[in-house]
Amino acid sequence: MKIESLPSNYSAPEQMLIGSNSLKNVQTLIDFNGFSPILVGDGDTPHIWINVPMNQQGTEWYPLVKDNFSTNPAVIVLKRSNGVKVTTPDGEVIDCEKRNDGTIVVHKLNLRPFGINVTANSESLNIMNTSFSSSGFSNMRAVVGLGGA
C-alpha cells in the first residue's frame, strides 16, 4: 500500500520491539519505492496489513491481509486475546502480541514467501543483506527505505 495513503484505521504503535530492536513512533517498517509491504498497527491487539508485489519493480501491490482479515484462502489469520499470527502454506509470516505496557512485540516475521527478503526473530531484524540487532529507531517514517526516484 502507498505510504502516502495508509488505511484510515491504521495507527502506528508508540512502541514496538522487533528482533531485539526498539521502534518508537515509527510509521512503518519498510518504504519500498513509496509502498509498504507490511504494517503492524496499534489496537487492543496488533492490527496487520500485508501487501505483496504484483511485479518485480514493486510498482503494483496486492492486499493479502487487510486489518487482520485475509483476502486469500491460503493465508490464515489467527487471533488470540493479545496477539495475531498470520500463516501460509509456506509457514508463519508474522507472530506478534501486545504487552500489558502497550508495547507491540514481533516474535517472528518472514516475508520471503512473497519475494521480499525481510525476516526477524528474537535476536535480529534482517532486511535484504542488512541485519539490525539491539538498535533503536525513533520518530521516523520508515526504518528502512529501498528504491528511489
N, C-alpha and C positions, 0 to 999 in steps of 0.2 A: 504494500500500500504506500501511497505517496506520503512522505513525511510532512509535506506542506498541508495535507488534508487528512490528518489522523481521525479515527472514528470519534464522534462527539461524546460517546460514553466511555472513552479511554481516559484514564487518569494515571499518569506516571507515578510509581511509588516514590515516597520520600526517601526510603532506604531499602536497598536490595543487596544481597550477598550472592555472588556467583563465582564459583571456582576460587575461593579464598580472597576474592576482590570485593571491595566495598564501593557501591554506587550510591551517591546521594544527589537527589534532584537531577537525575539524568533522564532525558526524554525517551531515548530509545538506545538499544544496544548497538545496532549497526545502521549506517547510512550507506546504501549501495546505489550510487547514482541517483540519489533522491528518493529511494524506496527503502522500506524497512521489511525484511523477511519475517521478523518476529517482534511482537510486542508483549510485554509482561506488565499488565496493568494492576492497579490497586483496587481493593474492594474488601468485602468480608473474607473472601478467598481470592487468590490471584485470578485475573482475567487474561486469557491467552488469545492472541490473534497470530495466525501463521499464514504467510503468503509465499507462494513458490513461483520461481521464474518460469515463464512460458517460452522464453527464448534464451539463447546463450548470452545475448547482450544485456539481459536484465532490464529490458525496456517495457516488457509486458508481464504482469503478475496475476496469479490466480489465488483467490482467497480460500484456503484449505480449512482453516478454523477461524470462526468469527465469534468473538466473545464467548469462548468455551463451548461453541457448537460446531460440530464437524459438518462440512459440506460434501464429504466423500465417505461412503460406507466402509471403506478400508481403514479410515482414520477414526480411532476411538478416543473420546474424551471421557476420562474417569474422574469424577468429582468426589471429594471427601470433605469432611467438615471444615478443614482448614487448608485444603490443597487441591491441586489439579495435576493430572498426569495425562499426557497425550501419547498414544501408541499407534504404530502402523505395523503391517506385516514384517517390516524390517527391524522392528524393535521400538524402544522408547525414544520419543522425540524430546519431551521435556517432562520433568517431575519437579514441582515446586510447592511451597507451602507458605502460609503467612503465620509468623510467630505472634505470640501474645503482645510483644512490644511493638507490633506493627511492621516489622521488617519482613520483606519477602525474601525467602531463601530458595535459590535454584539449585537443587541437588544434582540434577543431570540435564544436559542439553546436547542434542545431536541433530544437526540439520543436514548431515551428509546424504541421507536418503533422497533429499530434494536437490542435490547437486550444489549445496552450499557448504563449504568447508569450515564449519563452526561447531565446536564441541566444548563441553565443560563437564568437569566432575568436581569432587570436593576440593581438589588441590589447585586446578588451573582452568582458565578460560583460553581456548585456542581458536584464533581467527586466522584462517589461511596458514601462513608459516610463522605467525607471531603468537607467543604464549605469554599470558598475564597471570601473575601469581602474587598474592598479598599486596596488590596495588589499590590505590584509592582514586576514585573519579568523582568529581562533584561539579554541579551547576554547568552541565554540558548538554548539547543537543544529542550527541551520539558518542559512545565510547570510541568507535572506530568508523572512519569514513573511507569508503572504497570508491574508486572511479573518479571521474572528474569531467569537467566541461571541456 
